[in-house]
Amino acid sequence: MQDVETYLSTAPVLATSWFGLLAGLLIEINRFFPDALVFPFP
């Protein structure tokens, strides 16, 4: 069990999980608020 905890705390695993979480968050934000980077002027 200690080997599994050591593996899960390595940098590539943490980076992959962080980037996956961040990508999912950005996808969901763009799903609910599309074109948020474009501010249309009235």
C-alpha distance matrix in Angstrom:
0.0 3.8 5.4 5.2 6.5 8.8 10.0 10.8 12.7 14.8 18.5 19.2 16.5 17.8 21.3 21.1 19.9 22.5 25.3 24.5 24.7 27.9 29.5 29.0 30.5 33.4 34.0 34.2 36.5 38.7 38.8 40.2 42.2 43.4 45.2 44.2 45.0 48.6 50.7 53.9 56.9 59.2
3.8 0.0 3.8 5.4 5.1 6.2 8.7 9.9 10.7 12.8 16.5 17.9 15.7 16.6 20.2 20.6 19.6 21.8 24.7 24.6 24.8 27.5 29.4 29.4 30.6 33.4 34.4 34.8 36.7 39.0 39.5 40.7 42.5 43.7 45.3 44.0 44.5 48.2 50.3 53.6 56.5 59.0
5.4 3.8 0.0 3.8 5.4 5.0 6.1 8.6 9.9 11.0 14.8 15.5 13.7 15.4 18.6 18.8 18.4 20.9 23.4 23.2 24.0 26.7 28.2 28.4 30.0 32.5 33.4 34.1 36.2 38.2 38.7 40.3 41.9 42.9 44.3 43.3 43.6 47.2 49.6 52.9 55.8 58.4
5.2 5.4 3.8 0.0 3.8 5.4 5.0 6.1 8.6 10.2 13.8 14.1 11.5 13.2 16.5 16.2 15.4 18.2 20.7 20.1 20.8 23.7 25.2 25.1 26.8 29.4 30.1 30.7 32.9 34.9 35.2 36.8 38.6 39.6 41.2 40.2 40.8 44.4 46.7 49.9 53.0 55.4
6.5 5.1 5.4 3.8 0.0 3.8 5.4 5.1 6.2 8.9 12.4 13.6 11.1 11.7 15.3 15.8 14.6 16.7 19.7 19.6 19.7 22.4 24.4 24.4 25.6 28.3 29.4 29.8 31.7 33.9 34.5 35.8 37.4 38.6 40.2 38.9 39.4 43.1 45.2 48.5 51.4 53.9
8.8 6.2 5.0 5.4 3.8 0.0 3.8 5.6 5.3 6.7 10.4 12.0 10.4 11.3 14.6 15.5 15.2 17.0 19.7 20.2 20.7 23.0 24.9 25.5 26.8 29.1 30.4 31.2 32.9 34.9 35.9 37.3 38.7 39.6 40.8 39.6 39.7 43.4 45.6 49.1 51.9 54.6
10.0 8.7 6.1 5.0 5.4 3.8 0.0 3.8 5.4 5.5 9.0 9.4 7.7 9.6 12.6 12.8 12.9 15.3 17.5 17.7 18.8 21.2 22.6 23.3 24.9 27.1 28.1 29.2 31.1 32.8 33.6 35.4 36.8 37.5 38.7 37.7 37.9 41.5 43.9 47.2 50.2 52.9
10.8 9.9 8.6 6.1 5.1 5.6 3.8 0.0 3.8 5.6 8.4 8.9 6.0 7.1 10.5 10.7 9.9 12.3 14.9 14.9 15.5 18.1 19.7 20.1 21.6 24.0 25.0 25.9 27.7 29.7 30.4 32.0 33.5 34.4 35.7 34.6 35.0 38.6 40.9 44.2 47.2 49.8
12.7 10.7 9.9 8.6 6.2 5.3 5.4 3.8 0.0 3.8 6.6 8.7 6.9 6.4 9.9 11.4 10.8 12.0 14.9 15.8 16.1 18.1 20.3 21.1 22.0 24.2 25.8 26.7 28.1 30.2 31.3 32.7 33.8 34.8 35.9 34.5 34.6 38.3 40.5 43.9 46.7 49.4
14.8 12.8 11.0 10.2 8.9 6.7 5.5 5.6 3.8 0.0 3.8 5.8 5.7 6.3 8.6 10.3 11.0 12.3 14.4 15.7 16.8 18.3 20.1 21.5 22.7 24.4 26.0 27.4 28.7 30.4 31.8 33.5 34.3 35.0 35.7 34.5 34.3 38.0 40.4 43.8 46.6 49.5
18.5 16.5 14.8 13.8 12.4 10.4 9.0 8.4 6.6 3.8 0.0 3.9 5.5 5.1 5.9 8.5 9.9 10.3 11.9 13.9 15.2 16.0 17.8 19.7 20.8 22.0 23.8 25.6 26.6 28.1 29.8 31.6 32.1 32.5 33.0 31.8 31.2 34.9 37.3 40.8 43.6 46.6
19.2 17.9 15.5 14.1 13.6 12.0 9.4 8.9 8.7 5.8 3.9 0.0 3.8 5.5 5.1 6.0 8.5 9.8 10.4 12.0 14.1 15.1 16.1 18.0 19.7 20.8 22.1 24.1 25.5 26.6 28.1 30.3 30.9 31.0 31.6 30.7 30.2 33.8 36.5 39.8 42.8 45.8
16.5 15.7 13.7 11.5 11.1 10.4 7.7 6.0 6.9 5.7 5.5 3.8 0.0 3.8 5.5 5.2 6.2 8.5 10.0 10.5 12.2 14.2 15.3 16.5 18.3 20.0 21.0 22.6 24.3 25.7 26.9 28.9 29.9 30.3 31.3 30.5 30.4 34.0 36.6 39.9 42.9 45.7
17.8 16.6 15.4 13.2 11.7 11.3 9.6 7.1 6.4 6.3 5.1 5.5 3.8 0.0 3.8 5.5 5.2 6.0 8.6 9.8 10.5 12.1 14.1 15.3 16.4 18.2 19.8 21.1 22.4 24.2 25.6 27.2 28.1 28.8 29.7 28.5 28.5 32.2 34.5 37.9 40.8 43.5
21.3 20.2 18.6 16.5 15.3 14.6 12.6 10.5 9.9 8.6 5.9 5.1 5.5 3.8 0.0 3.8 5.5 5.1 6.0 8.4 9.8 10.4 11.9 14.0 15.2 16.2 18.0 19.8 20.9 22.2 24.0 25.8 26.3 26.7 27.2 26.1 25.8 29.4 31.9 35.3 38.2 41.1
21.1 20.6 18.8 16.2 15.8 15.5 12.8 10.7 11.4 10.3 8.5 6.0 5.2 5.5 3.8 0.0 3.8 5.5 5.3 6.0 8.5 9.8 10.4 12.1 14.1 15.3 16.3 18.2 19.9 20.9 22.2 24.5 25.3 25.5 26.3 25.7 25.6 29.1 31.8 35.0 38.1 40.9
19.9 19.6 18.4 15.4 14.6 15.2 12.9 9.9 10.8 11.0 9.9 8.5 6.2 5.2 5.5 3.8 0.0 3.8 5.6 5.1 6.1 8.5 9.9 10.5 12.2 14.2 15.3 16.5 18.3 19.9 20.9 22.8 24.0 24.6 25.9 25.0 25.4 29.0 31.4 34.6 37.7 40.3
22.5 21.8 20.9 18.2 16.7 17.0 15.3 12.3 12.0 12.3 10.3 9.8 8.5 6.0 5.1 5.5 3.8 0.0 3.8 5.4 5.2 6.1 8.5 9.9 10.5 12.3 14.2 15.4 16.5 18.3 19.9 21.4 22.1 22.9 23.9 22.6 22.8 26.4 28.7 32.1 35.0 37.7
25.3 24.7 23.4 20.7 19.7 19.7 17.5 14.9 14.9 14.4 11.9 10.4 10.0 8.6 6.0 5.3 5.6 3.8 0.0 3.8 5.4 5.0 5.9 8.4 9.7 10.4 12.0 14.1 15.1 16.2 18.0 20.0 20.5 20.7 21.4 20.5 20.5 24.0 26.6 29.9 33.0 35.8
24.5 24.6 23.2 20.1 19.6 20.2 17.7 14.9 15.8 15.7 13.9 12.0 10.5 9.8 8.4 6.0 5.1 5.4 3.8 0.0 3.8 5.4 5.1 6.1 8.6 9.9 10.5 12.3 14.2 15.3 16.4 18.6 19.7 20.0 21.3 20.7 21.2 24.6 27.3 30.3 33.5 36.1
24.7 24.8 24.0 20.8 19.7 20.7 18.8 15.5 16.1 16.8 15.2 14.1 12.2 10.5 9.8 8.5 6.1 5.2 5.4 3.8 0.0 3.8 5.5 5.2 6.1 8.7 9.9 10.6 12.3 14.3 15.2 16.8 18.0 19.0 20.5 19.5 20.4 23.9 26.1 29.2 32.4 34.7
27.9 27.5 26.7 23.7 22.4 23.0 21.2 18.1 18.1 18.3 16.0 15.1 14.2 12.1 10.4 9.8 8.5 6.1 5.0 5.4 3.8 0.0 3.8 5.4 5.0 6.2 8.6 9.9 10.5 12.3 14.1 15.6 16.1 16.8 17.8 16.6 17.1 20.7 23.0 26.2 29.2 31.8
29.5 29.4 28.2 25.2 24.4 24.9 22.6 19.7 20.3 20.1 17.8 16.1 15.3 14.1 11.9 10.4 9.9 8.5 5.9 5.1 5.5 3.8 0.0 3.8 5.4 5.1 6.1 8.6 9.9 10.5 12.2 14.5 15.0 15.1 16.2 15.7 16.2 19.5 22.2 25.2 28.5 31.0
29.0 29.4 28.4 25.1 24.4 25.5 23.3 20.1 21.1 21.5 19.7 18.0 16.5 15.3 14.0 12.1 10.5 9.9 8.4 6.1 5.2 5.4 3.8 0.0 3.8 5.5 5.1 6.2 8.6 9.9 10.4 12.5 14.0 14.5 16.5 16.1 17.4 20.5 22.9 25.7 29.0 31.2
30.5 30.6 30.0 26.8 25.6 26.8 24.9 21.6 22.0 22.7 20.8 19.7 18.3 16.4 15.2 14.1 12.2 10.5 9.7 8.6 6.1 5.0 5.4 3.8 0.0 3.8 5.4 5.2 6.2 8.6 9.8 10.9 11.9 13.2 15.1 13.9 15.5 18.7 20.7 23.6 26.8 28.9
33.4 33.4 32.5 29.4 28.3 29.1 27.1 24.0 24.2 24.4 22.0 20.8 20.0 18.2 16.2 15.3 14.2 12.3 10.4 9.9 8.7 6.2 5.1 5.5 3.8 0.0 3.8 5.5 5.1 6.1 8.5 10.1 10.1 10.6 11.9 10.9 12.1 15.4 17.7 20.6 23.9 26.3
34.0 34.4 33.4 30.1 29.4 30.4 28.1 25.0 25.8 26.0 23.8 22.1 21.0 19.8 18.0 16.3 15.3 14.2 12.0 10.5 9.9 8.6 6.1 5.1 5.4 3.8 0.0 3.8 5.5 5.2 6.1 8.8 9.8 9.7 11.7 11.8 13.4 16.1 18.7 21.1 24.6 26.7
34.2 34.8 34.1 30.7 29.8 31.2 29.2 25.9 26.7 27.4 25.6 24.1 22.6 21.1 19.8 18.2 16.5 15.4 14.1 12.3 10.6 9.9 8.6 6.2 5.2 5.5 3.8 0.0 3.8 5.4 4.9 6.4 8.4 9.6 12.4 12.1 14.5 17.0 19.0 21.3 24.6 26.3
36.5 36.7 36.2 32.9 31.7 32.9 31.1 27.7 28.1 28.7 26.6 25.5 24.3 22.4 20.9 19.9 18.3 16.5 15.1 14.2 12.3 10.5 9.9 8.6 6.2 5.1 5.5 3.8 0.0 3.8 5.4 5.4 5.8 7.6 9.9 8.8 11.4 14.0 15.6 18.2 21.4 23.2
38.7 39.0 38.2 34.9 33.9 34.9 32.8 29.7 30.2 30.4 28.1 26.6 25.7 24.2 22.2 20.9 19.9 18.3 16.2 15.3 14.3 12.3 10.5 9.9 8.6 6.1 5.2 5.4 3.8 0.0 3.8 5.5 5.0 4.7 7.0 7.2 9.7 11.8 14.0 16.2 19.7 21.7
38.8 39.5 38.7 35.2 34.5 35.9 33.6 30.4 31.3 31.8 29.8 28.1 26.9 25.6 24.0 22.2 20.9 19.9 18.0 16.4 15.2 14.1 12.2 10.4 9.8 8.5 6.1 4.9 5.4 3.8 0.0 3.8 5.7 5.8 9.3 10.1 13.0 14.6 16.5 18.1 21.6 23.1
40.2 40.7 40.3 36.8 35.8 37.3 35.4 32.0 32.7 33.5 31.6 30.3 28.9 27.2 25.8 24.5 22.8 21.4 20.0 18.6 16.8 15.6 14.5 12.5 10.9 10.1 8.8 6.4 5.4 5.5 3.8 0.0 3.8 6.2 9.7 9.6 13.1 14.5 15.5 17.1 20.4 21.4
42.2 42.5 41.9 38.6 37.4 38.7 36.8 33.5 33.8 34.3 32.1 30.9 29.9 28.1 26.3 25.3 24.0 22.1 20.5 19.7 18.0 16.1 15.0 14.0 11.9 10.1 9.8 8.4 5.8 5.0 5.7 3.8 0.0 3.8 6.6 6.0 9.7 10.8 11.7 13.5 16.8 18.1
43.4 43.7 42.9 39.6 38.6 39.6 37.5 34.4 34.8 35.0 32.5 31.0 30.3 28.8 26.7 25.5 24.6 22.9 20.7 20.0 19.0 16.8 15.1 14.5 13.2 10.6 9.7 9.6 7.6 4.7 5.8 6.2 3.8 0.0 3.8 5.5 8.5 9.1 11.0 12.4 16.0 17.6
45.2 45.3 44.3 41.2 40.2 40.8 38.7 35.7 35.9 35.7 33.0 31.6 31.3 29.7 27.2 26.3 25.9 23.9 21.4 21.3 20.5 17.8 16.2 16.5 15.1 11.9 11.7 12.4 9.9 7.0 9.3 9.7 6.6 3.8 0.0 3.8 5.4 5.5 8.0 9.7 13.4 15.6
44.2 44.0 43.3 40.2 38.9 39.6 37.7 34.6 34.5 34.5 31.8 30.7 30.5 28.5 26.1 25.7 25.0 22.6 20.5 20.7 19.5 16.6 15.7 16.1 13.9 10.9 11.8 12.1 8.8 7.2 10.1 9.6 6.0 5.5 3.8 0.0 3.8 5.4 6.9 9.7 13.0 15.4
45.0 44.5 43.6 40.8 39.4 39.7 37.9 35.0 34.6 34.3 31.2 30.2 30.4 28.5 25.8 25.6 25.4 22.8 20.5 21.2 20.4 17.1 16.2 17.4 15.5 12.1 13.4 14.5 11.4 9.7 13.0 13.1 9.7 8.5 5.4 3.8 0.0 3.8 6.4 9.6 12.6 15.7
48.6 48.2 47.2 44.4 43.1 43.4 41.5 38.6 38.3 38.0 34.9 33.8 34.0 32.2 29.4 29.1 29.0 26.4 24.0 24.6 23.9 20.7 19.5 20.5 18.7 15.4 16.1 17.0 14.0 11.8 14.6 14.5 10.8 9.1 5.5 5.4 3.8 0.0 3.8 6.2 9.4 12.5
50.7 50.3 49.6 46.7 45.2 45.6 43.9 40.9 40.5 40.4 37.3 36.5 36.6 34.5 31.9 31.8 31.4 28.7 26.6 27.3 26.1 23.0 22.2 22.9 20.7 17.7 18.7 19.0 15.6 14.0 16.5 15.5 11.7 11.0 8.0 6.9 6.4 3.8 0.0 3.8 6.3 9.4
53.9 53.6 52.9 49.9 48.5 49.1 47.2 44.2 43.9 43.8 40.8 39.8 39.9 37.9 35.3 35.0 34.6 32.1 29.9 30.3 29.2 26.2 25.2 25.7 23.6 20.6 21.1 21.3 18.2 16.2 18.1 17.1 13.5 12.4 9.7 9.7 9.6 6.2 3.8 0.0 3.8 6.4
56.9 56.5 55.8 53.0 51.4 51.9 50.2 47.2 46.7 46.6 43.6 42.8 42.9 40.8 38.2 38.1 37.7 35.0 33.0 33.5 32.4 29.2 28.5 29.0 26.8 23.9 24.6 24.6 21.4 19.7 21.6 20.4 16.8 16.0 13.4 13.0 12.6 9.4 6.3 3.8 0.0 3.8
59.2 59.0 58.4 55.4 53.9 54.6 52.9 49.8 49.4 49.5 46.6 45.8 45.7 43.5 41.1 40.9 40.3 37.7 35.8 36.1 34.7 31.8 31.0 31.2 28.9 26.3 26.7 26.3 23.2 21.7 23.1 21.4 18.1 17.6 15.6 15.4 15.7 12.5 9.4 6.4 3.8 0.0
